[in-house]
Amino acid sequence: MPDNDPVNDLAPLLTPEGRALLDQVRDTDPADELAVATRLRREHPAELVSAALGQARLRQRAVAKFGAEDAGRMFFTPHGVEQSTRASVAAYRAARMRDLGVTSVADLCCGIGGDAIALARAGIRVLAVDRDPVTAAAARANADALGLADLVEVREADVTEVDTAGYDAVFVDPARRGGRGRIFDPEAYSPPLSWAVGAALAAPHAALKIAPGIPHEAIPAEAEAEWISDGGDVKEAVLWFGTGAPGAVRATLLPGPYTLRGRGLPDPAPRPLGRYVYEPDGAVIRAHLVAEVAEEVGGGLLDPTIAYVTSDELRPTPYASAYEITDQLPFNVKKLKALLRERAVGVLTVKKRGSAVEPEELRRKVLPKPHGREAATVFLTRVAGAPTMLIGHPVLDEGA
């Protein structure tokens, strides 16, 4: 969005008139914006009305990350909504900082302040730094709006020029998007990962937020690596320094939290299909801890290259979803269609690993007119190298 877009200018919204206008438009349906804008422009400057409606849109989008109560009071930029940390993940990370004994953090590349808010709510004093003036203004306004201004100092500056010597820890969230979209090379982050690692090593404690797809070989030997998922979606990886566990690997699943620690196990051996198939959480897979899950459930891999674990036993674990398998078929669309019709299946979930078939395409072919009352899950995968369809249903476990 252009720098001169009204939504990027927060100053008018921080005035009494701007705040009152924000309250008026907070629940505006996007379909009604034109009519609402036309009416409000009779009493307010057009630019202020546009800014208020744009901020209302951003707040509505931010509810998924921050919850309705906080999002309804905070101030956002378009990039800030997209790139900010989900509140549940930030709260988990802040609690881990607190448990390490951290009382002050230099939050470098703070964005609109999501992590600074979580840290302050954990009782930690924060210096929040961002070089973009509008973003820094949003972070300052958010700390004030949520009653945390006494714990959060916001500074507009280049993070590479900030002295962090007086802080117990640094937290760095480098920009991982550029003009052409997502950046995959850690050295192309802003600032580069190598600079962030240097800043981390100079502090008693540190956490660096990075993309979950980072190659394991790019992780510094001094760091503990943690992959975090929330509600089954992998959100980020974090490199921790000063935890006393260099080289350790872990996967944490929220909302638990449940944390699976690597034990250096060898890759699990393949074995024939058992009664159950376990689908490890994405954070577990990213952390290369499928072997730890296989050991927990007493299972092995369906195929040496696929992260599906199979076992004859049902052993509840929060780190993988269990499915009871009723049928194993070579890949054949006609046979699958006939089986689903015979079972009166009208609701089909398609999962795939190691298959080029698109789930939606398969669903249209085998259930062109869903009418059955039963539900089923089909796995498109490989078993001992052969393209295979596994049909079953999830096992709901209340104890996991």
C-alpha positions in Angstrom: 0.0 0.0 0.0 1.4 3.4 -0.9 3.1 5.4 1.9 0.6 8.3 1.5 -2.5 6.1 1.8 -4.7 7.4 4.6 -4.6 4.0 6.4 -0.8 4.6 6.9 -1.3 7.9 8.6 -2.2 7.2 12.2 -1.8 10.7 13.7 -5.3 12.0 12.8 -6.8 8.9 14.4 -5.1 9.5 17.7 -6.9 12.9 18.1 -10.2 13.0 20.1 -12.1 13.4 16.9 -10.3 10.5 15.3 -10.9 8.2 18.2 -14.6 9.1 18.4 -14.9 8.4 14.7 -13.2 5.1 15.1 -15.9 4.1 17.7 -18.6 5.1 15.2 -17.3 2.9 12.3 -15.9 0.0 14.2 -18.6 -2.5 13.1 -19.1 -1.2 9.6 -19.7 -3.9 7.1 -17.4 -3.5 4.0 -20.4 -3.6 1.8 -21.7 -0.5 3.6 -18.5 1.5 3.5 -19.5 3.8 0.6 -22.8 4.8 2.2 -21.2 5.3 5.6 -18.3 7.4 4.1 -20.7 9.6 2.2 -22.7 10.3 5.4 -19.7 10.9 7.6 -17.9 13.2 5.2 -20.7 15.8 5.8 -19.3 16.3 9.3 -15.7 15.2 9.1 -12.7 15.7 6.8 -12.7 13.2 3.9 -9.2 12.0 4.8 -10.1 11.3 8.4 -13.1 9.3 7.3 -11.1 7.3 4.9 -8.4 6.6 7.6 -11.1 5.6 10.2 -12.8 3.2 7.8 -9.4 1.7 6.7 -8.4 1.2 10.3 -11.8 -0.4 11.0 -11.1 -2.9 8.2 -7.6 -3.7 9.7 -9.1 -4.2 13.2 -11.6 -6.6 11.8 -8.8 -8.6 10.1 -6.7 -8.5 13.3 -9.4 -10.2 15.4 -8.1 -13.6 14.3 -4.6 -12.9 15.7 -5.4 -10.6 18.7 -8.9 -11.4 19.7 -11.9 -9.0 19.5 -11.2 -7.1 22.7 -7.5 -6.1 21.9 -8.0 -5.7 18.2 -10.9 -3.3 18.8 -8.5 -1.0 20.7 -5.3 -1.4 18.8 -3.9 0.5 15.8 -2.6 -1.3 12.7 -0.9 -0.9 9.4 -1.6 -3.3 6.5 1.8 -4.9 6.9 1.5 -5.0 10.6 -1.7 -7.1 10.5 -0.1 -9.5 8.1 3.3 -9.9 9.7 2.5 -9.6 13.4 2.7 -12.6 15.7 -0.5 -14.4 16.8 -1.2 -13.3 20.4 -1.2 -16.9 21.7 2.2 -17.6 20.2 3.6 -14.3 21.5 2.2 -15.0 25.0 3.8 -18.5 25.0 7.2 -17.0 24.0 6.9 -14.2 26.6 6.2 -16.8 29.3 9.3 -18.7 28.4 11.3 -15.6 28.6 9.9 -14.9 32.1 10.7 -18.4 33.1 14.3 -17.9 32.1 14.5 -15.1 34.6 14.3 -12.3 32.0 13.1 -8.9 33.4 14.0 -6.7 30.4 14.0 -7.2 26.7 15.2 -5.2 23.7 12.5 -6.0 21.0 14.2 -5.3 17.7 12.1 -4.9 14.6 9.0 -4.6 16.9 6.4 -4.0 14.2 3.1 -2.8 15.6 4.1 -4.2 19.0 2.4 -7.5 19.3 5.4 -9.2 20.9 6.1 -6.1 23.1 2.6 -6.3 24.4 2.9 -10.0 25.3 6.3 -9.4 27.0 4.9 -6.5 29.0 1.9 -8.5 30.1 4.3 -11.1 31.4 5.8 -8.4 33.6 8.9 -7.7 31.4 10.2 -4.2 30.7 10.5 -3.7 26.9 12.4 -1.4 24.6 10.6 -1.8 21.3 12.5 -0.6 18.2 11.4 -0.1 14.6 12.9 2.1 12.0 9.6 2.8 10.2 7.9 5.9 11.7 4.3 4.8 11.1 5.0 1.4 12.5 6.7 2.8 15.6 3.8 5.1 16.1 1.4 2.2 15.9 3.5 0.3 18.5 3.5 3.3 20.8 -0.3 3.8 20.4 -0.9 0.1 21.1 1.1 0.1 24.3 -0.9 3.1 25.4 -4.3 1.8 24.4 -3.7 -1.5 26.3 -2.4 0.2 29.5 1.2 -0.9 29.1 3.0 2.3 28.3 4.8 2.2 31.7 6.5 -1.0 30.6 7.0 -0.4 26.9 9.4 2.3 25.5 9.1 2.6 21.8 12.0 4.0 19.8 12.1 4.9 16.1 15.6 3.8 15.1 17.7 1.4 13.0 18.0 -1.7 15.1 21.6 -2.2 14.1 22.5 1.0 15.9 20.7 0.3 19.2 22.8 -0.4 22.3 21.2 -3.4 24.0 23.8 -3.9 26.7 21.5 -2.9 29.6 18.9 -5.6 28.8 18.6 -9.2 30.0 17.5 -10.4 26.5 17.1 -9.4 22.9 14.2 -10.5 20.7 14.7 -10.1 17.0 11.9 -10.6 14.4 13.6 -9.8 11.0 11.5 -8.8 8.1 11.0 -11.8 5.9 9.1 -10.2 3.1 10.3 -8.0 0.3 8.9 -6.3 -2.8 8.5 -9.6 -4.5 7.0 -11.5 -1.6 8.3 -14.0 1.0 12.1 -14.2 1.5 13.6 -17.7 1.9 17.3 -16.9 2.2 18.0 -16.0 5.9 20.8 -13.7 4.8 18.3 -11.7 2.8 16.2 -11.0 5.9 16.2 -7.4 7.1 18.4 -7.4 9.2 20.2 -10.6 8.0 20.1 -13.6 10.2 23.9 -13.4 10.7 23.5 -10.0 12.3 20.7 -11.2 14.5 22.8 -14.2 15.7 25.6 -11.8 16.6 23.2 -9.6 18.6 21.9 -12.8 20.3 25.3 -14.1 21.2 26.1 -10.7 22.8 23.2 -10.9 25.2 22.6 -13.1 28.2 19.4 -14.5 26.6 17.9 -14.1 23.2 15.1 -15.4 20.9 15.2 -15.0 17.1 11.9 -15.5 15.2 12.5 -17.1 11.8 10.6 -18.8 9.1 9.6 -22.4 10.0 11.1 -23.7 6.7 14.7 -22.8 7.6 17.1 -25.6 6.8 18.4 -27.3 9.9 21.9 -26.9 8.7 21.5 -23.1 8.8 20.8 -23.2 12.6 23.8 -22.0 14.6 25.3 -24.6 16.9 24.9 -22.2 19.9 21.1 -22.1 19.5 18.2 -24.2 20.7 15.7 -24.5 17.9 11.9 -24.6 18.5 9.1 -25.0 16.1 5.7 -23.7 17.2 2.2 -24.6 15.9 -1.1 -23.2 17.0 -4.3 -25.1 16.4 -2.4 -27.4 14.1 -0.9 -24.6 11.9 2.8 -24.2 12.0 3.4 -20.5 12.8 7.1 -20.0 13.3 10.5 -21.3 14.4 12.5 -19.6 17.2 16.2 -19.8 17.8 16.8 -19.5 21.6 20.1 -18.5 23.1 21.1 -18.7 26.7 18.7 -21.5 27.6 21.5 -23.9 28.6 20.6 -26.3 25.8 22.6 -25.5 22.7 21.9 -27.8 19.8 18.6 -29.0 21.3 15.5 -29.3 19.1 11.9 -29.1 20.2 8.4 -28.8 18.9 5.7 -26.9 20.8 2.0 -27.3 20.2 -0.5 -24.6 21.3 -2.9 -24.1 23.0 -1.4 -26.8 25.4 1.4 -26.0 25.5 2.7 -29.5 24.7 6.5 -29.6 24.1 8.2 -32.6 22.4 12.0 -32.6 22.9 14.4 -34.3 20.5 16.2 -37.3 21.9 18.5 -37.9 18.9 16.6 -41.0 17.8 17.4 -42.6 14.4 14.8 -42.5 11.7 12.1 -45.0 12.4 12.1 -48.2 10.3 9.3 -48.8 7.8 6.7 -51.4 8.7 3.5 -52.9 7.2 0.3 -51.0 7.7 -1.2 -51.5 11.1 -4.7 -50.7 12.4 -3.8 -47.1 13.0 -2.1 -44.3 11.1 -0.7 -41.3 13.0 -0.4 -37.9 11.3 2.3 -35.9 13.2 1.7 -32.2 13.8 3.4 -29.9 11.3 5.8 -28.5 14.0 6.9 -32.0 14.8 7.7 -32.7 11.2 9.5 -29.4 10.7 11.6 -30.2 13.9 12.5 -33.6 12.5 10.9 -35.3 15.5 8.8 -37.9 13.7 11.0 -40.6 15.3 10.1 -39.4 18.7 6.4 -39.7 17.8 6.9 -43.2 16.4 8.5 -44.3 19.6 5.7 -42.9 21.7 3.0 -44.8 19.7 5.1 -48.0 19.2 5.0 -47.6 15.4 7.0 -47.3 12.2 6.8 -45.5 8.9 4.4 -46.4 6.1 7.2 -45.4 3.7 10.8 -44.3 4.4 10.2 -40.9 2.7 6.7 -40.1 4.2 5.9 -38.7 7.6 3.0 -41.0 8.3 3.4 -43.4 11.3 1.5 -46.7 11.6 0.9 -48.9 14.6 -1.3 -51.7 15.8 -1.9 -49.9 19.0 -3.9 -46.8 19.9 -1.6 -44.7 22.1 -2.9 -41.2 22.7 -0.4 -38.4 22.0 -0.9 -34.7 21.6 1.8 -34.7 18.9 -0.1 -36.6 16.2 -3.7 -37.2 15.1 -4.7 -40.9 15.1 -6.9 -42.5 12.4 -8.3 -46.0 12.4 -7.8 -47.5 9.0 -10.5 -49.7 7.5 -9.3 -50.2 3.9 -6.1 -50.2 1.9 -6.3 -49.9 -1.9 -3.9 -49.4 -4.7 -4.5 -45.9 -6.2 -7.6 -46.3 -8.3 -10.3 -43.6 -8.6 -13.1 -45.9 -9.8 -12.5 -48.4 -6.9 -12.5 -45.5 -4.4 -15.7 -44.1 -5.8 -17.4 -47.5 -5.6 -16.3 -48.1 -2.0 -17.5 -44.7 -0.9 -20.9 -45.3 -2.5 -21.1 -48.7 -0.9 -20.4 -47.1 2.5 -22.9 -44.2 2.0 -20.1 -41.6 2.5 -21.2 -38.1 1.9 -18.5 -36.2 3.7 -14.9 -36.9 2.6 -11.7 -35.5 4.0 -8.7 -36.0 1.6 -5.1 -35.9 3.0 -2.0 -36.4 1.0 1.7 -36.9 1.3 3.8 -38.2 -1.5 1.0 -37.9 -4.1 0.6 -35.4 -6.9 -3.2 -35.7 -6.9 -5.0 -32.5 -5.8 -7.5 -33.3 -2.9 -10.3 -31.1 -4.3 -9.9 -32.7 -7.8 -10.2 -36.2 -6.3 -13.2 -35.2 -4.1 -15.1 -33.9 -7.2 -14.4 -37.2 -9.0 -15.4 -39.6 -6.3 -18.2 -37.6 -4.7 -19.7 -35.5 -7.6 -23.1 -35.3 -5.8 -22.6 -36.1 -2.1 -25.7 -37.6 -0.6 -24.5 -40.2 2.0 -24.6 -39.5 5.7 -21.3 -41.2 6.6 -17.9 -39.5 6.8 -14.5 -40.9 5.9 -10.9 -39.8 5.5 -8.8 -41.0 2.6 -5.0 -40.7 2.7 -3.2 -40.5 -0.7 0.3 -41.6 0.0 2.8 -44.3 -0.6 3.2 -47.6 1.3 6.6 -49.3 0.7 7.0 -47.1 -2.4 3.6 -48.0 -4.0 0.9 -45.3 -4.6 -1.8 -46.2 -2.1 -5.2 -45.1 -0.8 -5.9 -45.6 2.9 -9.5 -45.1 4.0 -10.4 -44.6 7.7 -11.7 -42.1 10.2 -10.2 -40.0 13.0 -10.0 -41.4 16.5 -11.2 -38.8 18.9 -9.3 -39.0 22.1 -10.2 -36.9 25.1 -7.0 -37.6 27.0 -4.5 -36.3 24.4 
